[in-house]
Amino acid sequence: MQNNINKIIAGFAQSDPKYGLTKNKNFFSVVKNLKKMGINKIDTSPSYTNSQKYISNLDDLSSYEITSKLPILNYKYQSIEKEIKRNIHQILKNNNISRIETLLIHDPLLPLDEKKWKKIYKCLNQFKKKKIINKIGISVYTVKETKDILKIFIPDAIQFPLNIFNQEFIQGDFLQQLKKKKITLIARSIFLQGLLTNQKLPKKLSIIFKKKIYEWKKFLKINNENAENICLKFALSFKKIDYFVIGFDNLKQLQKNSAIIKKFKNFSYDLSHFYSNDEIFIDPRFWRKKLNLKNLNDWERLKRYVPSGSMLLSKKPVQFLPIGWPVFYKKAKGCVIWDKYNTKYIDFSLMGIGTNIIGYSNSIVNNNNKKILETSNVSTLNSEYDLKLSKKLISMHPWASKSLFARTGAEANAIALRLARASTKKDEVAICGYHGWQDWYLSSNLNNKKNLDKILLPGLSTIGIPKKMEGLAHPFKYNDFNSLKKLINKNKNIGTIFMEVERNEKPKKDFLKKVRKFASQKNIVLIFDECTSAFRETFGGLHKKYKVNPDIAVFGKSIANGIPLTAVIGKKEIMDFSRQSFISSTFWTDSLGPASALSTLQQMEKIKSWEKISSIGKKIKKEWKKIGKKYNVSLKVSGLDSMPMFTFASLKNQYYKNFITQEMLKKNILASNTVYCCIQHDKYLNLYLHELDKIFKKIKEFENGKNIMPYLENPISNNGFGRLN
């Protein structure tokens, strides 16, 4: 059995008196006794104050394996190789060594800079060939950073955080995937810079980690354990990890923790409940940043009583800018929102997640809704508004004969699929796009957990979904008609094609017409999910633009201008199966939804809202391209004209997106890389574009080598929806 002490790398960050939270430091005593404790590996960096002085004076220095870091530098493209060589020679000289065991790139974004990286990597490999460097590695903070890096190169070593609160790297089989690539795994931050072992924390950290620290101390007390013992044994229990960087503040701590490490055999506690995948401030890079404590408190309070913090993924602040993005709103009007603290924002982001084409709190719609509420929106009897709305929708879509109404997109899609299955007597469905949270859709990930990675989000869990549903939903790629044909010819029990008409990619080579014809030939029910796309480019479903009629269409979001309502319209022979299949719900009979939809459709038709928002979106797309070209920042602009979006043609896309949101918030504008256009946006368009221009000027500097991390004031947001179309 390997001696555990051989897996320990002494962390020399402790040479800096200001590092971490411990005040009782005597690092000299630690250095003098490392060999005695059996530790012959050191982790250092040029940025660690006094570290070089301690290392250069070590007895028998040549017997130590030294890991050091390439500093974060804002050097220009032309001087990269010169700067790299200068830094490496400086490390060797200052530490009085001739060889570096592992050189870690301290900036995890550096490999993402494709212009520079080839030269950097070539230069580092020259040192490796000369045996001045044994391993070229990288120091990372998140799994996302690691995955981005692996797209560029396979490092010899990866140093990553691992502790009770930060268990991100041990989720799933990620460590196993890294080991298959023959990467040396080095875990650090075992005590989370002393946060897990200190009795008294600075005020800011006490606020951030208040609940977790309380639970942690309670656990230690109940189990009569001490923090160092649990932290060390927890880390050592992961056998796939090759080395652990441990910091020692004084001789007593060195002796105590070395004894724990040497005696370690196994670990019996389950500490998974201390980890949360939406933990915001687990990354110490942001501890010293100025925080919006009001937003932090609101978000933490909300999560305490609403498990995920919001009933809609797209409204979670962590999707936009953790802590920076407001949590609660007080009121909204037009395209303006007032948050809980009366701060006024112009909404150039998702406009209620696509619900308000004619603006928040439309006066005409609201006045009609008040009348409904005054006479009661529910009763034992049915509302005539269902009949009126059904007739209106059918008049707009003559191919359809009947309508059903629900209150959410997922419900309406479930109704549509139930009717299709009843009609075809076939259970399986081919899907293309996003169709909600329900079991039938997410079951696609049962037979392949990556099925929905590109349609929706990577890594969607199938927990709680019956395994017997495996094989019922089959994804296919938009604009790839041949793959759809192969899928259906292979799976004879597919009776439904369920797809969005268009999202980020326009149909090519008569794709929609081919799908329609093929569905008819195979007696397959074709469903168009238009919860998002309807009323944005036409008065009704987007399918009208392409002159392709489905068998069933589903409308939602903007149909009632924010009042909950979704509609399923379809052909008589399919819709009549609702008489045989039990499809029923109390609140589907509420009159406020259909009455609001009738008012909204009346307003849309009167002002031709779809033309207005498409015109605004076209202007936005044009100006995005112009700004990108002006600053030589490559963009991919896509989406419906009324729902434009862009991405940076860079692996730093998420960081730039965060920076935009951060800087726009300072100007009281809610913005990201997607705009759901509403009719009021035109009056604020010049302001939005003026501020965006200034931000792109800064992004150009980042593209040209300036490090963006010091300019990011909040943790990185989560990835949003991915889409096949």
C-alpha positions in Angstrom: 0.0 0.0 0.0 1.3 3.4 -1.0 2.4 5.6 1.9 -0.2 8.5 1.9 2.5 11.0 2.8 4.1 10.5 -0.6 0.9 11.9 -2.1 1.3 15.2 -0.3 2.6 18.4 -1.9 3.4 21.1 0.6 1.6 24.3 -0.4 3.9 27.4 -0.1 1.1 29.9 -0.5 1.3 29.9 3.3 4.7 31.7 3.0 2.6 34.9 2.4 1.5 36.1 5.8 -1.7 37.5 4.3 -2.8 34.2 2.7 -5.8 32.3 4.1 -7.6 33.0 7.4 -5.1 31.6 9.9 -3.3 34.2 12.0 -1.0 31.9 14.0 1.7 31.4 11.4 5.4 30.2 11.7 6.1 29.0 8.2 9.9 28.8 8.7 9.3 26.0 11.2 7.2 24.2 8.6 9.9 24.4 5.9 12.7 23.1 8.2 10.7 20.0 9.1 9.2 18.9 5.8 11.8 16.3 5.1 11.5 15.0 8.6 7.8 14.4 8.0 8.5 12.6 4.7 7.3 15.4 2.4 9.6 16.1 -0.6 7.2 17.9 -2.9 6.5 21.6 -3.0 3.8 23.8 -4.7 4.8 27.4 -5.3 4.3 30.4 -7.5 6.1 33.6 -8.3 3.1 35.4 -6.8 3.6 33.8 -3.3 5.3 36.3 -1.1 8.6 35.0 0.5 8.1 31.5 -1.1 11.3 31.8 -3.3 13.3 32.8 -0.2 12.2 29.7 1.7 12.8 27.3 -1.2 16.2 28.6 -2.2 17.5 28.1 1.3 16.2 24.5 1.7 18.8 21.9 2.7 19.3 19.3 -0.1 17.1 21.3 -2.5 17.8 18.9 -5.4 15.8 16.1 -3.6 12.6 18.2 -3.8 10.1 18.1 -6.6 9.0 21.6 -7.3 5.7 22.6 -8.9 5.5 26.2 -9.9 3.1 28.4 -12.0 3.4 30.5 -15.0 2.1 33.9 -13.9 -1.0 35.6 -15.3 0.4 38.2 -17.6 -1.1 40.7 -20.1 1.6 40.3 -22.7 1.2 41.1 -26.4 1.1 38.5 -29.1 4.5 39.5 -30.6 6.3 39.1 -27.3 4.8 35.8 -26.0 7.8 33.5 -26.4 10.2 36.0 -25.0 7.9 36.6 -22.0 7.4 32.9 -21.4 11.2 32.2 -21.5 11.9 35.2 -19.2 9.4 33.9 -16.6 10.6 30.3 -16.6 14.3 31.4 -16.2 13.2 33.7 -13.4 11.5 30.9 -11.6 14.6 28.7 -11.9 16.9 31.5 -10.8 14.8 32.8 -7.9 14.2 29.3 -6.4 17.8 28.2 -7.0 16.7 25.2 -9.0 17.6 23.7 -12.4 14.4 21.8 -13.1 10.7 22.2 -12.6 8.7 19.0 -11.9 5.4 20.5 -13.0 4.8 23.9 -14.5 1.2 24.9 -14.1 -0.4 27.6 -16.3 -2.0 29.8 -13.6 -4.5 31.4 -16.1 -7.1 28.8 -17.1 -8.3 31.1 -19.9 -4.9 31.3 -21.6 -5.3 28.1 -23.7 -8.7 29.5 -24.9 -6.8 32.3 -26.6 -6.2 30.4 -29.9 -4.1 33.2 -31.4 -1.5 32.9 -28.6 -1.8 29.3 -27.5 0.1 27.6 -30.3 3.2 29.7 -29.7 2.9 29.3 -25.9 2.5 25.5 -26.0 5.4 25.2 -28.5 7.6 27.3 -26.3 6.7 25.2 -23.2 7.4 22.0 -25.0 10.9 23.2 -25.9 11.6 23.4 -22.2 10.1 20.0 -21.8 12.4 18.5 -24.5 15.3 20.0 -22.7 14.1 18.3 -19.5 13.9 21.7 -17.7 10.2 21.0 -17.3 8.9 17.5 -16.7 5.1 18.1 -16.9 3.1 20.9 -18.4 -0.1 21.4 -16.4 -2.9 23.8 -15.7 -4.5 25.2 -12.6 -8.3 25.4 -12.8 -11.2 26.4 -10.7 -14.2 24.7 -12.4 -15.1 21.7 -14.5 -16.3 24.1 -17.2 -12.8 25.6 -17.4 -11.3 22.1 -17.6 -13.6 20.9 -20.3 -12.9 24.1 -22.4 -9.1 23.4 -22.0 -9.4 19.8 -23.0 -10.9 21.0 -26.3 -7.5 22.7 -27.0 -4.9 20.4 -25.5 -4.4 17.5 -23.1 -2.2 18.7 -20.2 0.1 16.4 -18.3 -1.4 17.5 -15.0 -4.4 19.3 -13.7 -4.6 21.0 -10.4 -8.2 21.6 -9.1 -10.1 22.4 -5.9 -11.6 19.7 -3.7 -13.1 20.2 -0.3 -16.3 19.5 1.6 -18.1 22.5 0.1 -16.6 22.1 -3.4 -17.2 18.6 -4.7 -17.7 19.5 -8.4 -14.8 17.5 -9.8 -15.9 14.3 -8.1 -19.4 14.3 -9.6 -20.1 11.5 -12.0 -17.1 9.9 -13.7 -15.2 13.1 -14.5 -12.0 12.1 -12.7 -12.1 8.7 -14.4 -12.4 10.5 -17.8 -9.3 12.6 -16.9 -7.4 9.5 -15.8 -8.1 7.8 -19.1 -6.3 10.7 -20.8 -3.3 9.9 -18.5 -3.5 13.2 -16.7 -1.9 13.6 -13.3 -4.6 14.8 -10.9 -3.6 17.2 -8.1 -6.2 18.4 -5.6 -5.9 21.6 -3.7 -7.9 23.9 -1.4 -8.6 21.0 0.9 -9.4 23.4 3.7 -10.9 26.0 1.4 -8.2 28.5 2.4 -8.8 27.9 6.0 -12.6 28.6 5.9 -13.4 25.0 7.0 -11.0 25.0 9.9 -11.3 28.5 11.4 -13.6 29.3 14.3 -13.9 33.0 13.3 -14.4 34.2 9.8 -14.2 37.7 8.2 -17.6 39.4 8.1 -18.1 39.0 4.3 -17.4 35.3 4.3 -19.6 34.8 7.4 -22.5 36.3 5.4 -21.7 34.2 2.3 -21.3 30.9 4.0 -23.5 31.4 7.1 -25.8 28.5 6.5 -23.1 26.1 5.3 -20.7 26.9 8.1 -23.5 26.4 10.6 -24.3 22.9 9.2 -20.6 22.1 9.0 -20.0 22.9 12.7 -23.1 21.1 13.7 -21.9 17.9 11.8 -18.5 18.1 13.6 -20.1 18.5 17.0 -22.6 15.6 16.5 -19.9 13.3 15.3 -17.3 14.5 17.8 -14.8 15.2 15.0 -12.4 17.9 14.2 -12.3 19.8 10.9 -8.8 18.9 9.8 -9.4 15.2 10.3 -12.6 15.2 8.2 -11.2 17.5 5.5 -8.0 15.4 5.0 -9.7 12.0 5.1 -12.4 13.1 2.8 -9.8 14.2 0.2 -7.6 11.1 0.6 -10.6 8.8 0.1 -10.5 9.6 -3.6 -8.0 7.1 -4.9 -7.9 8.4 -8.5 -6.3 11.6 -7.3 -2.5 11.4 -7.5 -1.4 14.2 -5.2 -2.9 16.7 -2.7 -1.6 20.2 -2.0 -1.8 20.8 1.7 -0.8 24.1 3.3 0.7 24.1 6.8 0.9 27.3 8.8 3.1 26.2 11.7 5.0 23.2 13.0 2.2 22.0 15.3 -0.2 21.9 12.3 2.4 20.1 10.1 2.8 17.4 12.8 -0.9 17.0 13.5 -2.0 16.8 9.9 1.0 14.6 8.8 -0.1 12.1 11.5 -3.7 12.1 10.2 -2.4 11.5 6.6 -0.1 8.7 7.6 -2.7 6.8 9.6 -5.5 7.2 7.0 -7.1 3.9 5.8 -10.7 4.6 4.9 -13.5 7.2 5.2 -17.0 6.3 6.2 -19.0 9.6 6.2 -21.3 10.6 3.4 -20.7 14.4 2.9 -22.5 14.8 -0.4 -25.2 17.0 1.3 -22.6 19.7 1.8 -22.3 20.1 -1.9 -24.7 22.1 -4.1 -24.1 22.4 -7.9 -25.5 26.0 -7.7 -23.1 27.2 -5.0 -22.1 30.6 -6.1 -19.1 31.7 -4.0 -17.2 28.5 -3.8 -14.6 30.1 -6.1 -12.1 32.2 -3.9 -11.3 34.4 -6.9 -14.4 36.3 -6.2 -14.2 36.6 -2.4 -12.4 39.9 -2.5 -14.8 41.4 -5.1 -17.4 43.9 -4.1 -20.6 42.0 -3.6 -24.3 43.0 -3.9 -25.2 41.6 -0.5 -28.9 42.5 -1.0 -29.1 40.3 -4.1 -27.1 37.6 -2.3 -29.4 37.6 0.7 -32.6 37.6 -1.5 -31.3 34.6 -3.5 -30.2 32.6 -0.5 -33.5 33.4 1.3 -35.5 32.3 -1.8 -33.6 29.0 -2.1 -34.3 28.3 1.6 -38.0 28.0 0.9 -38.1 27.3 -2.9 -35.6 24.4 -3.4 -34.2 25.5 -6.8 -34.7 29.2 -6.2 -37.1 29.6 -9.1 -39.7 27.5 -10.8 -38.2 28.5 -14.1 -34.6 27.8 -15.1 -34.5 30.9 -17.3 -35.3 33.2 -14.4 -32.6 32.1 -12.1 -30.1 34.9 -11.5 -27.2 32.4 -11.8 -28.2 32.1 -15.5 -27.3 35.7 -16.1 -25.0 37.1 -13.4 -24.8 35.4 -10.0 -25.4 38.1 -7.3 -25.3 40.9 -9.8 -28.7 40.1 -11.4 -31.7 41.3 -9.4 -33.8 38.6 -7.8 -37.2 40.1 -7.2 -39.3 42.6 -9.2 -41.8 45.1 -7.8 -43.5 46.2 -11.0 -43.0 46.2 -14.8 -44.4 48.4 -17.6 -43.7 48.4 -21.3 -40.1 47.2 -21.3 -39.1 48.6 -18.0 -38.8 46.7 -14.7 -38.5 48.1 -11.1 -36.7 45.7 -8.8 -37.5 45.1 -5.1 -35.4 48.1 -4.2 -37.0 50.4 -6.7 -34.1 50.4 -9.1 -35.4 50.9 -12.6 -34.1 48.7 -15.5 -34.7 48.7 -19.2 -35.3 45.0 -20.1 -33.2 44.2 -23.2 -33.1 40.5 -22.2 -35.9 38.0 -22.2 -39.0 40.1 -21.6 -40.7 37.7 -19.2 -39.1 34.8 -21.2 -40.9 35.7 -24.4 -44.3 36.4 -22.9 -44.8 40.1 -23.5 -44.6 41.1 -27.2 -46.9 44.1 -26.6 -45.1 45.0 -23.4 -45.5 44.4 -19.7 -48.8 45.5 -18.1 -50.5 46.5 -21.3 -53.2 48.9 -20.3 -55.9 47.7 -22.7 -55.4 44.0 -21.8 -55.2 44.8 -18.1 -58.5 46.9 -18.2 -60.3 44.0 -19.8 -58.8 41.5 -17.3 -60.0 43.7 -14.4 -63.5 43.4 -15.7 -63.1 39.6 -15.8 -61.9 39.5 -12.3 -64.7 41.7 -11.0 -67.3 39.3 -12.5 -65.2 36.2 -11.4 -62.8 34.3 -13.6 -64.1 30.9 -12.4 -67.4 29.4 -11.6 -69.1 26.0 -11.6 -70.2 26.8 -15.2 -67.9 27.1 -18.3 -66.7 30.3 -19.7 -67.7 31.4 -23.2 -64.3 32.8 -23.8 -63.0 29.3 -24.6 -65.4 29.2 -27.5 -64.6 32.7 -28.7 -60.8 32.1 -28.6 -61.1 28.7 -30.3 -63.1 30.3 -33.1 -60.5 33.0 -33.4 -57.5 30.7 -33.6 -59.2 28.4 -36.1 -60.1 31.4 -38.3 -56.3 32.3 -38.3 -55.4 28.7 -39.1 -58.0 27.2 -41.5 -56.2 23.8 -41.6 -57.3 23.3 -37.9 -60.8 22.5 -36.7 -60.7 22.4 -32.9 -58.8 23.7 -29.9 -57.9 22.7 -26.4 -56.5 25.0 -23.7 -54.0 24.6 -20.9 -51.9 27.0 -18.8 -48.3 26.0 -19.5 -46.2 24.9 -22.5 -45.3 21.5 -21.0 -49.0 20.7 -20.3 -50.0 21.7 -23.8 -47.2 19.6 -25.3 -48.3 16.6 -23.2 -51.9 17.0 -24.4 -50.7 17.2 -28.1 -48.6 14.1 -27.7 -51.4 12.2 -26.0 -53.7 12.9 -28.9 -51.1 11.9 -31.4 -50.5 8.6 -29.7 -54.2 8.0 -29.4 -54.5 8.6 -33.1 -51.6 6.5 -34.4 -51.6 3.8 -31.7 -47.8 4.2 -31.6 -45.9 5.2 -28.5 -42.5 6.6 -29.8 -41.8 10.1 -30.8 -39.1 11.9 -32.8 -38.2 15.2 -31.2 -36.4 18.3 -32.5 -36.2 21.3 -30.2 -37.3 22.0 -26.6 -40.6 20.7 -25.5 -40.7 21.1 -21.7 -39.7 19.4 -18.5 -42.0 16.4 -18.5 -41.1 12.7 -18.3 -41.9 11.9 -22.0 -39.3 14.5 -23.2 -36.5 14.0 -20.7 -36.8 10.2 -21.0 -34.7 10.7 -24.2 -31.7 10.7 -21.9 -32.5 7.3 -20.4 -30.8 5.3 -23.1 -28.1 8.0 -23.8 -27.5 10.6 -21.1 -26.2 13.0 -23.8 -29.2 12.8 -26.1 -30.5 16.2 -25.0 -27.0 17.9 -24.6 -27.3 19.9 -27.8 -31.1 20.3 -27.8 -31.4 21.7 -24.3 -28.7 21.5 -21.6 -25.8 19.0 -21.1 -26.0 16.6 -18.2 -29.8 16.7 -17.6 -30.6 14.1 -15.0 -33.2 11.5 -15.5 -33.7 11.0 -11.7 -37.4 10.4 -11.0 -38.2 9.4 -14.6 -39.3 5.7 -14.9 -36.7 3.6 -16.6 -39.5 1.8 -18.5 -39.8 5.0 -20.6 -36.4 4.4 -22.2 -36.5 4.4 -26.0 -39.8 6.4 -26.3 -38.3 9.7 -27.4 -35.7 10.0 -30.2 -33.9 13.3 -30.9 -33.0 14.3 -34.5 -31.1 17.3 -35.9 -32.7 20.2 -37.5 -32.2 20.5 -41.3 -31.0 17.0 -41.4 -33.8 15.3 -43.3 -31.9 12.1 -44.0 -31.2 11.5 -40.3 -34.9 11.8 -39.6 -35.7 9.3 -42.4 -33.2 6.8 -41.0 -34.5 7.3 -37.5 -38.1 6.6 -38.4 -37.2 3.7 -40.8 -35.2 2.1 -38.0 -37.8 2.7 -35.3 -41.1 1.4 -36.7 -43.0 2.4 -33.5 -42.5 6.2 -34.0 -45.9 7.6 -34.7 -45.2 11.3 -34.0 -42.8 13.9 -35.2 -42.6 16.7 -32.5 -40.6 19.8 -33.5 -40.1 23.5 -33.4 -40.6 25.2 -36.7 -37.5 27.4 -36.3 -35.3 28.6 -33.6 -31.7 29.6 -34.2 -31.3 28.1 -37.7 -33.5 28.8 -40.7 -34.9 25.8 -42.6 -32.9 24.8 -45.6 -33.6 22.9 -48.9 -37.3 22.7 -48.2 -36.6 20.9 -44.9 -40.1 21.6 -43.4 -41.9 20.6 -46.6 -39.9 17.3 -46.8 -40.8 16.6 -43.2 -44.5 17.3 -43.9 -44.6 15.0 -47.0 -42.7 12.2 -45.2 -45.0 12.4 -42.2 -48.0 12.1 -44.4 -46.5 9.1 -46.3 -45.8 7.3 -43.1 -49.1 8.2 -41.4 -47.2 10.0 -38.7 -48.7 12.9 -36.8 -46.7 16.1 -37.3 -46.8 18.5 -34.3 -45.3 22.0 -34.4 -44.3 23.3 -31.0 -44.8 27.0 -31.4 -44.9 28.0 -27.8 -42.1 30.4 -28.5 -42.2 31.2 -32.2 -45.9 32.0 -32.7 -47.0 35.6 -33.2 -43.4 36.7 -33.7 -43.1 36.8 -37.4 -46.7 36.2 -38.4 -50.2 36.7 -36.9 -50.4 33.1 -35.7 -48.0 30.2 -36.1 -44.6 30.7 -37.8 -45.5 27.7 -40.0 -47.8 30.1 -41.9 -44.6 31.9 -43.2 -43.3 28.6 -44.7 -46.7 27.5 -45.9 -46.4 24.1 -44.1 -49.3 23.0 -42.0 -48.9 20.5 -39.2 -51.5 18.1 -37.8 -51.3 19.8 -34.4 -49.8 23.1 -33.4 -49.1 24.3 -29.8 -49.1 28.0 -28.9 -48.0 29.7 -25.6 -46.0 32.4 -24.0 -47.0 35.6 -25.8 -50.6 34.5 -26.7 -52.1 36.2 -23.6 -49.3 38.7 -22.9 -48.1 37.1 -19.7 -51.4 35.7 -18.4 -51.0 31.9 -18.2 -52.5 30.3 -21.3 -51.5 27.8 -23.9 -53.5 26.5 -26.8 -53.5 23.2 -28.8 -55.1 23.4 -32.2 -55.4 20.6 -34.6 -57.3 18.6 -37.2 -60.7 17.2 -36.2 -59.9 13.5 -36.7 -57.0 13.8 -34.1 -58.5 16.4 -31.7 -61.6 14.2 -31.3 -59.6 11.6 -29.5 -59.8 14.0 -26.5 -63.3 12.6 -26.0 -61.8 9.1 -25.4 -58.6 10.0 -23.6 -59.0 11.6 -20.1 -57.6 15.1 -20.5 -58.9 17.4 -17.8 -57.8 20.0 -15.3 -59.6 22.6 -13.1 -57.6 25.7 -14.0 -57.8 25.0 -17.7 -61.3 26.4 -17.5 -60.3 29.7 -15.9 -61.7 32.5 -18.1 -58.9 35.1 -17.5 -56.4 33.3 -19.8 -58.6 33.1 -22.9 -60.1 36.5 -22.3 -56.6 38.0 -22.0 -55.6 36.1 -25.2 -58.5 37.7 -27.1 -57.5 41.2 -26.0 -53.9 40.5 -26.8 -54.6 39.1 -30.3 -56.9 42.1 -30.9 -54.0 44.5 -30.0 -51.5 42.5 -32.1 -53.7 42.5 -35.1 -54.5 46.2 -34.8 -50.8 47.4 -34.6 -49.3 44.5 -36.6 -46.9 43.8 -33.6 -45.1 41.0 -35.4 -43.9 43.4 -38.1 -42.8 45.9 -35.5 -40.8 43.5 -33.4 -39.2 41.9 -36.5 -38.1 45.3 -37.7 -36.6 46.1 -34.2 -34.8 42.7 -34.2 -33.4 43.2 -37.7 -31.9 46.5 -36.6 -30.4 44.9 -33.5 -28.9 42.1 -35.7 -27.5 44.7 -38.1 -25.9 46.8 -35.3 -24.5 43.8 -33.6 -22.7 42.8 -36.8 -21.5 46.4 -37.3 -20.1 46.7 -33.7 -18.4 43.3 -34.0 -16.8 44.3 -37.3 -15.8 47.7 -35.8 -13.8 46.1 -33.0 -12.7 43.0 -35.0 -14.6 40.8 -32.6 -16.0 37.7 -34.4 -19.7 37.1 -33.7 -22.3 34.5 -34.8 -25.7 36.3 -35.0 -28.7 34.0 -35.2 -32.3 33.5 -34.1 -35.7 34.7 -35.4 -35.6 38.4 -36.3 -37.9 39.2 -33.4 -35.8 37.0 -31.1 -32.1 37.7 -32.1 -29.1 36.3 -30.3 -25.4 36.2 -30.8 -22.4 34.2 -29.5 -18.8 35.1 -29.6 -16.7 32.9 -31.9 -14.4 32.3 -29.0 -14.1 29.7 -26.2 -14.4 32.8 -23.9 -17.9 33.4 -25.0 -19.4 32.8 -21.5 -16.9 35.2 -19.9 -17.7 37.9 -22.4 -21.4 37.4 -22.0 -21.0 37.9 -18.2 -19.0 41.0 -18.8 -21.7 42.5 -21.0 -24.4 41.8 -18.4 -22.2 43.2 -15.6 -21.5 46.4 -17.4 -25.0 46.9 -18.7 -26.4 46.5 -15.2 -24.3 49.5 -14.2 -26.3 51.5 -16.8 -29.6 50.0 -15.5 -30.1 47.8 -18.5 -30.9 44.1 -18.2 -29.0 42.5 -21.1 -27.2 39.4 -22.2 -26.7 38.0 -25.6 -30.4 37.4 -26.4 -33.2 39.9 -26.9 -36.9 38.9 -27.0 -38.1 42.0 -28.8 -41.2 43.9 -27.7 -42.9 46.8 -29.4 -41.5 49.3 -26.8 -37.9 48.5 -27.5 -37.5 51.0 -30.4 -37.5 54.0 -28.1 -34.5 52.7 -26.1 -32.6 51.1 -28.9 -30.0 53.9 -29.4 -29.2 53.9 -25.7 -28.7 50.1 -25.6 -26.5 50.1 -28.7 -24.4 53.1 -27.4 -23.6 51.2 -24.2 -22.9 48.0 -26.0 -20.4 49.7 -28.3 -18.4 50.8 -25.2 -18.4 47.3 -23.8 -17.2 45.8 -27.1 -14.3 48.3 -27.2 -13.2 46.7 -23.9 -13.8 43.1 -25.2 -11.5 43.9 -28.1 -8.7 44.4 -25.5 -9.5 41.0 -24.0 -9.3 39.4 -27.4 -5.9 41.1 -27.9 -4.4 39.5 -24.8 -5.7 41.4 -21.8 -6.8 39.1 -19.0 -10.6 39.4 -18.4 -10.7 37.7 -15.0 -9.7 40.8 -13.0 -12.5 42.7 -14.6 -15.2 40.2 -13.8 -16.9 41.2 -10.6 -19.2 38.2 -10.2 -18.9 34.4 -10.5 -19.4 33.0 -14.0 -23.0 32.3 -14.9 -24.4 28.9 -15.8 -24.7 27.9 -19.5 -28.1 28.6 -20.9 -30.2 26.5 -23.2 -28.5 24.9 -26.2 -30.7 24.3 -29.2 -30.7 22.0 -32.2 -32.6 24.6 -34.2 
